[in-house]
Amino acid sequence: MLQSPISRPKAAIFKKQLTGWQKRLPRLEIQLATCQQVASKHQQQLLEQQTTLTALLAWRAKLETDNLSNPNPPPYVEARMDAGFAAGHNLTWLLELGYCPNTKAPNGHTATALRACLPKRSRCVKVGANAEMLGWGEYHLHDCPYPLTVALERFWVRHAYKYAALIHYRDDDFCPTLPVWFQHYN
C-alpha cells in the first residue's frame, strides 16, 4: 500500500512540534541526570539504613540474651544523672539497658516547647517554697523513641519565673505525685 505524502499544513505542524521538542531536550536531559543522582543518593541511604537496622537487631538480640540469663532482675533501677547526659540517644541507651531515668531535660528548649503548648487555664501544683509543677504525661523527647513522663517546673526567682523540665520513666507505669517527684529529685 502506498502512503500519500504529508500535506503542507500537517508538515508545518510537525516541524513546529519537532522544534519545540528539540528545545526541551537539553532541559529533559538535565532533569534525567538529576533524577539519576537522587535515585543514587536514595540507594546509598537505603544501604546505610539497612546497616543501622542490622546493628539494632544485633543489639536487641544481645539485650534479650542478657535478660534471659539474669535469674533475679531488680524490679526497678533508677538512673539519676546530670541534665547534660539526658540527650535522647543517652536516654534510649539507658532505657534499653533496663534503667529508669529521673533527670532534667538537657536544655531549656524542652521547657520552652512545653510552655508553648500550655492550655490557657493550666494549674500548677505547689511543690516547694518557691516552686510549682505541672504534670505533662507522655512526651517524646527528640532522638528518644520511648514515651517519657515529663513535668514543667517553675521557680519564682526575684521578680520572674524560671522554668525547667523534669523527665521520668518507669516501665511499671508508676508515677509519683508532683510534690513527691520534686522532693525526690531535689
C-alpha positions in Angstrom: 0.0 0.0 0.0 1.4 3.4 -0.9 1.4 6.2 1.6 0.3 9.6 0.4 2.6 12.4 1.1 2.0 14.6 4.1 0.2 17.8 3.3 2.0 21.1 3.8 -0.2 22.2 6.7 0.5 18.9 8.6 4.2 19.1 7.7 4.3 22.6 9.2 2.6 21.4 12.4 5.1 18.5 12.7 8.0 20.8 12.1 6.8 23.2 14.8 6.4 20.3 17.2 9.8 18.9 16.4 11.4 22.3 17.1 9.6 22.5 20.5 10.8 19.0 21.4 14.3 19.8 20.4 14.2 22.9 22.6 13.0 20.8 25.6 15.6 18.1 25.1 18.5 19.8 27.0 16.2 20.6 29.9 14.9 17.0 30.0 18.5 15.6 29.9 19.3 17.8 33.0 16.2 16.5 34.7 17.1 12.9 33.9 20.6 13.4 35.3 19.1 15.0 38.5 16.7 12.1 38.9 19.5 9.6 38.5 21.6 11.4 41.2 18.6 11.4 43.5 18.0 7.7 42.9 21.6 7.0 43.6 21.5 9.1 46.8 18.4 7.2 48.0 20.1 3.9 47.3 23.1 4.9 49.4 20.7 6.0 52.2 18.9 2.6 51.9 22.2 0.8 52.4 23.0 2.9 55.4 19.6 2.3 56.9 19.9 -1.5 56.3 23.3 -1.4 58.1 21.8 0.5 61.0 18.9 -1.9 61.2 21.3 -4.9 61.2 23.2 -3.3 64.1 20.0 -2.5 66.0 18.7 -6.1 65.6 22.0 -7.5 66.9 21.8 -5.1 69.9 18.2 -6.2 70.6 19.3 -9.9 70.4 22.1 -9.2 72.9 19.7 -7.4 75.3 17.2 -10.3 75.1 20.0 -12.8 75.8 21.2 -10.7 78.7 17.6 -10.6 80.1 17.1 -14.3 79.8 20.4 -15.0 81.6 19.6 -12.8 84.6 17.8 -15.0 87.1 16.8 -12.2 89.5 16.5 -8.9 87.8 15.7 -6.0 90.1 12.2 -4.6 89.6 13.3 -1.0 89.3 16.7 0.7 88.9 16.6 4.4 88.8 19.3 6.3 86.9 19.9 9.8 88.3 22.0 12.0 86.1 23.0 15.5 85.2 20.9 17.1 82.6 23.8 17.2 80.2 23.6 13.4 79.9 19.9 13.4 79.2 20.0 13.7 75.4 17.6 11.4 73.5 20.2 8.8 72.5 21.6 8.5 76.0 18.1 8.1 77.4 17.3 5.5 74.8 20.5 3.6 75.7 19.6 3.7 79.4 16.0 2.5 78.8 17.2 -0.4 76.6 19.5 -1.5 79.4 16.6 -1.5 81.8 17.3 1.7 83.8 14.6 4.2 84.7 15.9 7.7 84.2 15.0 10.6 86.5 16.6 13.8 85.3 16.1 17.3 84.0 15.8 18.0 80.3 19.1 18.5 78.5 18.4 22.2 77.7 15.8 24.9 78.0 14.2 24.0 74.7 12.0 21.3 76.2 10.7 23.7 78.9 10.1 26.3 76.2 8.2 23.8 74.0 6.1 22.7 76.9 5.3 26.3 77.8 4.2 27.0 74.3 1.6 24.1 74.5 0.2 25.0 77.9 -3.6 25.3 78.0 -4.8 28.8 79.0 -6.1 27.7 82.4 -3.4 25.3 83.4 -3.0 25.0 87.1 0.4 24.3 88.7 0.8 22.4 91.9 2.9 23.9 94.7 5.8 21.6 95.3 8.2 23.7 97.3 8.7 27.1 98.9 9.1 28.9 95.6 8.4 26.1 93.2 5.4 24.8 91.3 5.0 22.0 88.8 2.6 21.0 86.1 2.5 17.3 85.1 2.6 16.6 81.4 2.3 12.9 80.9 3.5 11.1 77.9 6.1 13.1 75.9 8.6 12.1 73.1 11.9 13.8 73.5 14.0 14.4 70.3 16.1 11.3 69.4 14.3 9.0 72.0 11.7 6.7 70.6 10.2 5.8 74.0 7.4 7.9 75.7 8.7 9.7 78.8 6.8 11.3 81.6 7.6 15.0 81.7 6.7 17.8 84.1 7.2 21.5 83.8 8.5 23.2 86.9 8.7 26.9 87.6 10.6 28.7 90.3 9.9 32.3 91.5 13.3 33.9 91.4 13.5 37.6 92.3 10.7 39.1 90.2 10.2 36.5 87.5 9.6 32.8 86.9 12.4 30.5 85.8 11.4 27.2 84.0 12.8 23.7 83.7 11.5 20.3 82.7 11.9 17.1 84.6 12.0 13.8 82.8 11.0 10.5 84.4 10.4 6.9 83.2 9.1 3.8 84.8 8.2 0.7 82.9 5.7 -0.3 85.5 3.6 2.9 84.8 4.1 4.2 88.3 4.4 7.9 88.5 4.7 9.7 91.9 2.7 12.8 92.7 4.3 16.1 91.7 5.3 17.1 95.2 6.9 13.6 95.8 8.6 13.7 92.5 10.0 17.2 93.2 11.2 16.3 96.7 12.7 13.0 95.5 14.5 14.7 92.6 15.8 17.6 94.6 
